[in-house]
């Protein structure tokens, strides 16, 4: 009887603690999606992304998470608690999604249309016509000029065939056919180059680089 009475007294306090802890978890909020000069892109503050800047060595996953949470929360994310010798996905409210290429592309498209950035795992692929270092993770950057995109060739080379490279996908080609999607329909904040000498840059994904065999997507839960 005494035990039951103590439980009844303690239970409201436990419920309050649980509610407070739950309120501190990252929320799967959403951003708007608008056409930005031919790219259907999540509403983001370019200055906030540039203030985070390009990745520290070996921390592409952390920086991709910081960009994602910054977009979702509307405030610059410091990355506190999101790194432990690798990205701590759950600390940012993200979890894994796996499937074949079509399933991953469909998931990318639907998540973006729901207003949520997606973290994508890339691997090298060979680019024809390149005589030196043919293995790439991307080849095109879109630099924001203030009135549109300036497309430049800037080949990103994945430095590790073991770990690959993580980027934060934030948009897709406005002309993309949802019934026939390809990797090159999508655009990402690449931690290696969100800032091209101070200019905001998007990277177009390269076909053949989405690493479907190795944790391809991280999505807001």
N, C-alpha and C positions, 0 to 999 in steps of 0.2 A: 504493500500500500504506500509506504513512504517513497519507494522507488518511482512508482507511477506518478505520485504528486510532484516529485522533483523533475521528472521528464516534462510534465505539463507546464511547470514554471520555466524550464530552460528552453522549450521549443520555440516560443515567440522570439527569443533572442537569437537562436540559431537561424530562424527564417530571415530575420533582419540582416544578419551577417551574410547569408547566402545572396540575398537581394542586392546588397551593396557590392559584393564581389562580382556578381553577374553584370551589374551596371558599368563596371570598369573594363569589361572585355571589349575589344574592337568590334564595332557594329558593321554589318554588311550593308552600308548605306550605298547610295547611287549618285552618279553625276549625270548631267545632261549630255546629249549627243547631237552635234550640229555639223552641218557641212562647212568645212573650212577650205575653200578654194579647191574642191574636188576630193577632199578626204573627209569622210564621216568620222569625226573625232570627238572624244569625250571632252567636255568642258574642263579645262585646266588652266591654271595660272602659270604662264610660261616663266614669269619672274621667280615664282616659288621653285619650279623645277631647276632653273639655272642656279638658284641659291644653294641647292643641294649639290649640284655640279656632277662631274664625272667621278666614277668609282675610285676608291682606294684599291691598290693591287689585291686581287683575289677575292674581292667583296662584291662581285656583280649581283649576286642574289640579294644581299642586304640592300643595295642601292635600288634594285628593282622594286623591292618591298617598300622602301621609303617613298619612291615616286607614287606607287599605288595608293598608299595610305594618305599621302598628301592630296591626291586627287579626290579620294573619297571623303576626307575630313575637311578639306578646304583650308588646311593650315600645314605649314612645313613640318614634316615628321623627322624627328631626330634619330630614329632607329634604336632608341633605348630599349633594351630587353629583347631585341630581335636578332642578336648575333651570338653564337656560341660555337666557334670554329666552323661556321656555316650558318645559313639563314634559319631562324626559328620561325617557320611559317605560321604556326598556330598563334604566336604572339602578335601577329598582324591580322589575325582572323582569316587566314588562308589555309586551304587544304588541297590535296591532290586530286587530279582527274586524269584518268588514262583511257586510251582507246586507240583504234586505228586512225589513220590520217583524216579520213572523212569525219569521223566522230569528233576528233579534236578541232577541226576547222568549224564544224557546226557549233561546237561549244563556244569557241572563240567568238563567233558571230553573234550568238544568242546572248552571251555575257556582255558584250559591248553594247548591244541594243538594250540591255537591261541597265546600262549605265555603270558597269563595273569593269575596271581594268583587269587584265589577265597576265600572270607571269608565265613566260614561255621558255622552255629549255631548248637550246639550239646546239647542233653539232656541225662539224665541217662538211662541206660538200665541194666537189671539184668544179671549177668554173672554166669552161672551154675558152681558148684564146689567151689565157694568162700564162706567160712563160716562166714567171717566178712566183713562188708561193701560191700555187693554184687553189689551195684549199681555203675556203672562205665561209664566214657566217652571214655576210651580206655584201652588197656592192653599191647600193644607192642610198644617199642621204638626201633629205629634203630640208633645206635651210629656210627658216622663216625670214622674209624680207620686210614684213610690215604690210605688204600689199599682196603677197602670194608666196609660193614656194619656189625656191631656186634649187633645181635638181643637180647634184654633183656626184661624181664617182669617188667613193671613199671605201675601199675594200677592207672590211673588218676580218681579221684572222683570229679564229678561236685558238687560244694558247694551250689548251689541254684537250686531248682526245679522251681523257678519262672523265673529266668533270664538265666539259662543254662550257656553255655560256648562257646566262639568264638575262632576259630582257622583259620589259613591261609593255605589253601591247595595248595601245590606246585608240586605235582607229582602223578603218578599212577604206578601200577605194570606193568612192560613191557609185562607180559603175559596176561594182562586183555583182555577180549573179549568185544569189544565195543557194541556188540549186546546183551550182558548179563552182565551188570555192577552191582557191589554191592559196598556198602560203604567201605568194607575192601579192595577194589582195590586201595584206595586213601591214600596219605600220606600228613601230614600237619606239619607246624611249629606251635607247641602248645605253646602259651605264658607262660604256666605253666612250660614248660621244653624244650625250645630251647637249653638251656645250661644244660647239666647233669654234674655238677662239672667241667665246663669248656670245656666239649666235645660237639660238635655239634650233635643235636639229631633231628630226625624226628619221628613223631608219626603216627602209622597206625590207620586209623579210624576203629571203631568197628561197626559191623552191628547192626542196630536198634537204632542208636544214632542221625541220621540227623533229625533235628526238623522241619519236613515238615509243621506242623501246626503253626509255630511261626517264621516267617521271615527267612527261611532256608538258603538263599544265598545272598551275596552281591557281585556284579560283577563290574568290571571296565567299566564305561559308554562310 
